[in-house]
């Protein structure tokens, strides 16, 4: 009498075909939240200074000055942040992990001997992790919205260099969060390159057509040199009460409607 063959089985989380299926999408989304959360806690990274900008602005390109100035600014920020007396890592440079301005930001932090973060996004072309991200702090995202969550989650300030659709998407996401007061803390937004941004976005036209309020123009400021950007950041970040500012940018909860 032959014994029946035992069926092969494995845990669902080890089943690669299942994990990449539509049914497992919520698990993949959750993983893109939990993995960075665990790493940042382990590495004691409390908050970040986020750099946005085009992957296409190369070191020797027509707008190469922005690459060099982003690198210089990231170095200055890292030198300042590493001089602070705190057990946690404060104001760590964070980029989108790719080339161009993102590479310049991570490179500048490395020039100062500091750590930096790269939140890379998987794309069929153009976006590859740059070599200047600190080992262990490079993350690969499939979902744009989870990547943007982590940009906002730890950010204490945002510096937006010239960029295209991706940069505009990231910028308007944070401005909208600030405008609608969806975050408990203020995130200063520095628009680097006043002439570029005022040509690309007609802020005054938005105001004239009454689709934004005059107060909305105070949600960001313009800077044109690394020194000016550093000074503004230091003034804002050192006058705020760090003990009362949450490490994570918690959402403001909507109140239940009164019946």
Secondary structure by P-SEA (a helix, b strand, c coil): cccccbbbbbcccccccccccccaaaaaaaaaaaaaaaaaaaacccccbbbbbbcccccccccaaaaaaaaaaaaaaaaaaaaccccccccccccccccaaaaaaaaaaaaacbbbbbbccccccccccccccccccbbbbccaaaaaaaaaccccbbbbccccaaaaaaaaaaaaaaaaccccbbbbbbbccaaaaaaacaaaaaaaaccccccccccccccccaaaaaaaaaaaaaacccccccccccccccccccc
